[in-house]
Amino acid sequence: MPSLKKTLHFCSSALFCAGGVALLGYGMSVDWSSTSVDCKSSNSTGSGMVKIGLFEGVIVLKTCPFFDGGQPEVKVMEKLEGPPLILQYIVIALLVLSLIGSAASILITLYNSFSNPYETYMGPVGLYACSGISVGTSFLALIMYVSNVHLSNFSVEWISQSNVVDLTNVKVDMQLGFFLVLPYIAVNLLAILLVFLYVHGAYTRQKEQQKPTEDVPKEIMMY
């Protein structure tokens, strides 16, 4: 049976991974960005905003171009087309892969908390690999999403109408869903750190117990 110290380290690591899954799962369900513009038509001025998540969004129009209010909901995956749609699919796929990696990390850490597997993929190496994949794919998803909303003008096109003369002061802001990926990355790194500290400590103790005879004082070796 594993020692109490090992059980605590691996169970704590599993809790961090589970917390990360909850954070990312919730983050994928809320808004990721908002794009706002000032607009001007032949006889009116106003502003417009598009709030979007990974799957759904809403267009908020304030006298832009002609009518007050209005918050039509949009299906992001149906509204997008071309390269922005491809990038959106890639972002979602990367985040799903991150969740799968976290789920595997939870299974590995729980297994190690009550068992002593050999140093195989079911040991600490498996956790390093799975959590490392989760960190890498989620970070890449952030980069690709930022590139998509800043380099593509699809949100502005959704606001634009045939009667709009000018769109100015385009501003893109990241929302809660985007920022929740950052603590998700942090807790996965903490999960790796907890297991690494235990493995490093166990390795150090093992080396101390296997010190060669030349480290023994000469006075003791004489007898």
URJO-V40442 format. One record per pair of residues at least 12 apart in sequence whose ideal C-beta (glycine too) atoms are under 10 Angstrom apart, sorted by the first residue. I is the first residue (numbers start at 1). GAP is how many residues later the second one is. D is the distance in whole Angstrom. If there is no record, write none. Layout:
I_GAP_D + I_GAP_D
//
This chain:
1_113_7 + 1_114_8 + 1_115_8 + 2_110_7 + 2_111_7 + 2_112_7 + 2_113_7 + 2_114_6 + 3_113_10 + 3_195_9 + 3_199_9 + 5_193_7 + 5_196_8 + 5_197_9 + 6_106_7 + 6_107_7 + 6_108_10 + 6_110_8 + 6_189_9 + 6_192_6 + 6_193_9 + 6_195_10 + 6_196_8 + 7_105_9 + 7_106_5 + 7_107_7 + 7_191_10 + 8_105_8 + 8_186_9 + 8_190_9 + 9_100_9 + 9_103_9 + 9_104_8 + 9_115_10 + 9_185_5 + 9_186_6 + 9_187_9 + 9_188_7 + 9_189_4 + 9_190_9 + 9_192_9 + 9_193_10 + 10_98_9 + 10_99_5 + 10_100_7 + 10_101_9 + 10_102_5 + 10_103_4 + 10_104_9 + 10_105_10 + 10_114_9 + 10_117_8 + 10_181_10 + 10_184_8 + 10_185_7 + 10_188_7 + 11_98_7 + 11_99_7 + 11_101_9 + 11_102_5 + 11_103_9 + 11_183_9 + 12_97_9 + 12_101_9 + 12_178_9 + 12_179_8 + 12_182_5 + 12_183_9 + 12_186_10 + 13_92_8 + 13_93_9 + 13_95_9 + 13_96_5 + 13_97_9 + 13_99_9 + 13_100_9 + 13_111_10 + 13_114_7 + 13_118_9 + 13_174_10 + 13_175_10 + 13_177_8 + 13_178_4 + 13_179_8 + 13_180_9 + 13_181_5 + 13_182_5 + 13_183_10 + 13_185_9 + 14_91_8 + 14_92_5 + 14_93_9 + 14_94_9 + 14_95_4 + 14_96_5 + 14_97_9 + 14_98_9 + 14_99_7 + 14_113_9 + 14_177_8 + 14_180_10 + 14_181_10 + 15_91_9 + 15_94_9 + 15_172_9 + 15_175_10 + 15_176_8 + 15_179_10 + 16_86_10 + 16_89_9 + 16_90_9 + 16_93_9 + 16_115_9 + 16_170_9 + 16_171_5 + 16_172_7 + 16_173_9 + 16_174_5 + 16_175_4 + 16_176_9 + 16_177_9 + 16_178_7 + 17_84_9 + 17_85_5 + 17_86_8 + 17_87_9 + 17_88_4 + 17_89_5 + 17_90_9 + 17_91_9 + 17_92_7 + 17_93_9 + 17_110_9 + 17_113_9 + 17_114_7 + 17_117_8 + 17_167_10 + 17_170_7 + 17_171_7 + 17_173_9 + 17_174_5 + 17_175_10 + 18_84_8 + 18_85_9 + 18_87_9 + 18_88_6 + 18_91_9 + 18_92_10 + 18_169_9 + 18_173_9 + 19_83_10 + 19_164_9 + 19_165_9 + 19_168_5 + 19_169_10 + 19_171_9 + 19_172_9 + 20_78_9 + 20_79_9 + 20_81_10 + 20_82_5 + 20_85_9 + 20_86_9 + 20_111_9 + 20_114_7 + 20_115_10 + 20_118_9 + 20_160_10 + 20_161_10 + 20_163_8 + 20_164_5 + 20_165_8 + 20_166_8 + 20_167_4 + 20_168_5 + 20_169_10 + 20_170_9 + 20_171_8 + 21_77_9 + 21_78_6 + 21_80_10 + 21_81_5 + 21_82_7 + 21_84_9 + 21_85_7 + 21_113_9 + 21_163_8 + 21_166_9 + 21_167_10 + 22_80_10 + 22_158_10 + 22_162_9 + 22_165_10 + 23_79_10 + 23_157_5 + 23_158_8 + 23_159_9 + 23_160_6 + 23_161_5 + 23_162_10 + 23_163_9 + 23_164_7 + 24_71_7 + 24_72_10 + 24_74_6 + 24_75_6 + 24_78_7 + 24_110_9 + 24_114_7 + 24_117_10 + 24_153_9 + 24_156_7 + 24_157_7 + 24_159_9 + 24_160_5 + 24_161_9 + 24_163_10 + 24_164_10 + 25_70_9 + 25_74_7 + 25_77_10 + 25_155_9 + 25_159_9 + 26_150_9 + 26_151_8 + 26_154_7 + 26_158_10 + 27_26_9 + 27_27_9 + 27_68_8 + 27_111_10 + 27_148_10 + 27_149_7 + 27_150_4 + 27_151_8 + 27_152_8 + 27_153_3 + 27_154_6 + 27_155_10 + 27_156_9 + 27_157_7 + 28_25_8 + 28_26_6 + 28_27_8 + 28_63_10 + 28_64_8 + 28_67_6 + 28_68_9 + 28_70_10 + 28_71_9 + 28_149_7 + 28_152_9 + 28_153_9 + 29_24_7 + 29_25_8 + 29_26_8 + 29_27_9 + 29_148_7 + 30_21_10 + 30_23_6 + 30_24_9 + 30_26_10 + 30_145_7 + 30_146_5 + 30_147_4 + 30_148_9 + 30_150_8 + 31_20_5 + 31_21_7 + 31_22_5 + 31_23_9 + 31_25_9 + 31_26_8 + 31_27_9 + 31_142_10 + 31_143_9 + 31_144_4 + 31_145_6 + 31_146_6 + 31_147_8 + 32_19_9 + 32_20_6 + 32_21_5 + 32_22_6 + 32_23_10 + 32_25_9 + 32_44_9 + 32_59_9 + 32_110_10 + 32_113_6 + 32_114_10 + 32_116_10 + 32_117_8 + 32_142_7 + 32_143_6 + 32_144_8 + 32_145_4 + 32_146_5 + 32_147_9 + 32_148_9 + 32_149_9 + 33_17_8 + 33_18_8 + 33_19_6 + 33_20_8 + 33_24_9 + 33_112_8 + 33_113_9 + 33_115_9 + 33_116_5 + 33_117_9 + 33_122_8 + 33_139_6 + 33_140_7 + 33_141_6 + 33_142_6 + 33_144_8 + 33_145_6 + 34_15_6 + 34_16_7 + 34_17_5 + 34_18_8 + 34_23_9 + 34_24_10 + 34_26_9 + 34_115_9 + 34_121_8 + 34_137_8 + 34_138_7 + 34_139_5 + 34_140_8 + 34_141_6 + 35_13_9 + 35_14_7 + 35_15_5 + 35_16_8 + 35_17_8 + 35_22_10 + 35_24_10 + 35_114_7 + 35_115_10 + 35_118_9 + 35_119_9 + 35_120_4 + 35_121_7 + 35_123_9 + 35_124_8 + 35_135_7 + 35_136_7 + 35_137_5 + 35_138_8 + 36_12_7 + 36_13_4 + 36_14_8 + 36_15_9 + 36_24_9 + 36_119_9 + 36_120_10 + 36_123_9 + 36_133_8 + 36_134_8 + 36_135_5 + 36_136_8 + 36_137_8 + 37_12_8 + 37_13_9 + 37_27_8 + 37_118_8 + 37_119_6 + 37_122_6 + 37_123_9 + 37_127_9 + 37_129_10 + 37_130_5 + 37_131_7 + 37_132_6 + 37_133_5 + 37_134_8 + 38_26_8 + 38_128_8 + 38_129_7 + 38_130_5 + 38_131_5 + 38_132_9 + 38_133_9 + 39_22_9 + 39_23_9 + 39_24_8 + 39_25_4 + 39_26_6 + 39_117_10 + 39_120_7 + 39_121_8 + 39_122_8 + 39_124_10 + 39_125_5 + 39_126_8 + 39_127_7 + 39_128_5 + 39_129_8 + 39_130_9 + 40_24_9 + 40_25_8 + 40_124_7 + 40_125_5 + 40_126_5 + 40_127_8 + 40_128_7 + 41_22_9 + 41_23_8 + 41_24_4 + 41_25_7 + 41_120_8 + 41_121_9 + 41_122_5 + 41_123_5 + 41_124_5 + 41_125_8 + 42_23_9 + 42_24_9 + 42_121_7 + 42_122_9 + 42_123_6 + 43_22_9 + 43_23_8 + 43_120_9 + 43_122_10 + 44_19_6 + 44_20_8 + 44_21_6 + 44_22_6 + 44_23_9 + 44_24_10 + 44_119_9 + 44_120_10 + 44_121_10 + 45_17_10 + 45_18_7 + 45_19_8 + 45_20_9 + 45_120_10 + 45_121_9 + 46_15_7 + 46_16_5 + 46_17_3 + 46_18_4 + 46_19_7 + 46_20_9 + 46_21_9 + 46_22_8 + 46_118_10 + 47_13_9 + 47_14_8 + 47_15_5 + 47_16_8 + 47_17_6 + 47_112_9 + 47_122_9 + 48_12_7 + 48_13_5 + 48_14_7 + 48_15_9 + 48_16_4 + 48_17_9 + 48_22_10 + 48_107_9 + 48_108_9 + 48_110_9 + 48_111_4 + 48_112_9 + 48_113_9 + 48_116_9 + 48_119_8 + 49_12_8 + 49_13_8 + 49_15_9 + 49_22_9 + 49_106_9 + 49_110_8 + 49_122_9 + 49_124_10 + 50_24_8 + 50_26_10 + 50_29_10 + 50_99_10 + 50_104_9 + 50_105_4 + 50_106_8 + 50_107_10 + 50_108_6 + 50_109_6 + 50_122_10 + 51_20_9 + 51_23_10 + 51_104_9 + 51_122_10 + 51_124_7 + 52_22_8 + 52_24_5 + 52_27_9 + 52_28_9 + 52_36_9 + 52_97_8 + 52_102_9 + 52_103_7 + 52_106_9 + 52_123_9 + 52_125_10 + 53_23_7 + 53_122_8 + 53_123_10 + 53_124_6 + 53_125_10 + 54_22_7 + 54_23_9 + 54_34_7 + 54_37_7 + 54_38_6 + 54_41_8 + 54_87_10 + 54_91_9 + 54_123_7 + 54_124_10 + 55_20_7 + 55_21_6 + 55_22_6 + 55_23_10 + 55_33_9 + 55_37_8 + 56_17_7 + 56_18_7 + 56_19_6 + 56_20_6 + 56_21_9 + 56_22_10 + 56_23_10 + 57_15_10 + 57_16_7 + 57_17_5 + 57_18_8 + 57_19_5 + 57_22_8 + 57_23_10 + 57_98_8 + 57_101_9 + 58_12_10 + 58_13_5 + 58_14_7 + 58_15_5 + 58_16_7 + 59_12_7 + 59_13_5 + 59_14_8 + 59_15_6 + 59_20_10 + 59_96_9 + 59_99_6 + 59_100_7 + 60_12_9 + 60_99_9 + 61_98_7 + 61_100_9 + 64_95_7 + 64_96_9 + 64_97_8 + 64_100_7 + 64_103_9 + 65_94_9 + 65_95_8 + 65_96_5 + 65_97_9 + 65_98_5 + 65_99_5 + 65_100_8 + 65_102_10 + 66_95_8 + 66_97_6 + 66_98_9 + 67_94_10 + 72_86_9 + 74_84_7 + 76_12_7 + 76_78_9 + 77_12_8 + 77_15_9 + 79_75_8 + 79_76_10 + 79_78_10 + 79_79_7 + 80_68_9 + 80_72_9 + 80_74_6 + 80_78_10 + 81_73_8 + 82_70_9 + 82_72_9 + 83_65_8 + 83_68_9 + 83_69_7 + 83_71_10 + 84_64_6 + 84_65_9 + 84_67_9 + 84_68_4 + 84_69_9 + 84_70_5 + 84_71_10 + 84_73_10 + 85_63_10 + 85_67_10 + 85_69_9 + 86_62_9 + 87_57_6 + 87_58_8 + 87_60_7 + 87_61_4 + 87_62_9 + 87_64_9 + 87_65_8 + 88_56_9 + 88_57_8 + 88_60_7 + 88_61_10 + 88_64_10 + 88_66_10 + 90_50_9 + 90_51_8 + 90_54_6 + 90_55_9 + 90_58_9 + 91_49_9 + 91_50_5 + 91_51_9 + 91_52_9 + 91_53_5 + 91_54_5 + 91_55_10 + 91_56_10 + 91_57_7 + 92_49_8 + 92_53_10 + 93_44_9 + 93_48_9 + 94_42_9 + 94_43_4 + 94_44_7 + 94_45_9 + 94_46_6 + 94_47_4 + 94_48_9 + 94_49_10 + 94_50_7 + 94_51_9 + 95_39_10 + 95_42_7 + 95_43_6 + 95_45_10 + 95_46_5 + 95_47_10 + 95_50_9 + 95_86_8 + 95_89_9 + 96_41_9 + 96_45_10 + 97_36_7 + 97_37_8 + 97_39_9 + 97_40_5 + 97_41_9 + 97_43_10 + 97_44_9 + 98_33_10 + 98_35_8 + 98_36_4 + 98_37_8 + 98_38_9 + 98_39_5 + 98_40_4 + 98_41_9 + 98_42_9 + 98_43_7 + 98_83_8 + 98_86_8 + 98_87_9 + 98_90_8 + 99_35_8 + 99_38_9 + 99_39_9 + 99_85_10 + 100_30_8 + 100_33_8 + 100_34_8 + 100_37_9 + 101_28_8 + 101_29_5 + 101_30_7 + 101_31_8 + 101_32_4 + 101_33_4 + 101_34_8 + 101_35_9 + 101_36_7 + 101_37_9 + 101_87_8 + 102_28_7 + 102_29_7 + 102_31_9 + 102_32_5 + 102_33_10 + 102_36_9 + 102_82_8 + 102_85_9 + 102_86_7 + 102_89_9 + 103_27_8 + 103_31_9 + 104_17_10 + 104_22_7 + 104_23_9 + 104_25_9 + 104_26_4 + 104_27_9 + 104_29_9 + 104_30_9 + 105_21_8 + 105_22_5 + 105_23_9 + 105_24_9 + 105_25_4 + 105_26_5 + 105_27_9 + 105_28_9 + 105_29_7 + 105_83_7 + 105_86_6 + 105_87_9 + 105_90_9 + 106_21_10 + 106_24_9 + 106_25_10 + 106_85_9 + 107_15_9 + 107_19_9 + 107_20_10 + 107_23_9 + 108_13_8 + 108_14_6 + 108_15_8 + 108_16_8 + 108_17_9 + 108_18_5 + 108_19_5 + 108_20_10 + 108_21_9 + 108_22_7 + 108_23_9 + 108_87_9 + 109_15_9 + 109_17_9 + 109_18_6 + 109_21_9 + 109_22_9 + 109_82_7 + 109_85_9 + 109_86_7 + 111_12_9 + 111_15_9 + 111_16_10 + 112_12_7 + 112_14_9 + 112_15_8 + 112_83_8 + 112_86_10 + 119_80_9 + 123_72_9 + 123_76_9 + 124_68_9 + 124_71_5 + 124_72_7 + 124_74_8 + 124_75_5 + 124_78_10 + 125_70_10 + 125_74_10 + 127_61_10 + 127_64_7 + 127_65_7 + 127_67_9 + 127_68_5 + 127_69_9 + 127_72_10 + 128_63_10 + 128_64_6 + 128_67_8 + 128_68_8 + 128_71_9 + 130_58_9 + 130_61_10 + 130_62_10 + 131_54_10 + 131_56_9 + 131_57_5 + 131_58_8 + 131_59_10 + 131_60_5 + 131_61_5 + 131_62_10 + 131_64_9 + 132_56_8 + 132_57_9 + 132_60_7 + 133_55_10 + 134_50_8 + 134_51_8 + 134_53_10 + 134_54_5 + 134_55_10 + 134_57_9 + 134_58_10 + 135_49_9 + 135_50_5 + 135_51_9 + 135_52_10 + 135_53_5 + 135_54_6 + 135_56_10 + 135_57_8 + 136_49_9 + 136_52_10 + 138_43_5 + 138_44_9 + 138_46_6 + 138_47_6 + 138_50_8 + 139_42_8 + 139_43_9 + 139_45_10 + 139_46_6 + 141_37_10 + 141_40_7 + 142_32_9 + 142_36_7 + 142_37_10 + 142_39_6 + 142_40_8 + 142_43_9 + 145_29_9 + 145_32_9 + 145_33_7 + 145_36_9 + 146_26_9 + 146_28_7 + 146_32_8 + 149_23_6 + 149_24_10 + 149_25_8 + 149_29_9 + 150_22_6 + 153_14_9 + 153_17_8 + 155_15_9 + 155_17_8 + 156_14_6 + 156_16_10
//
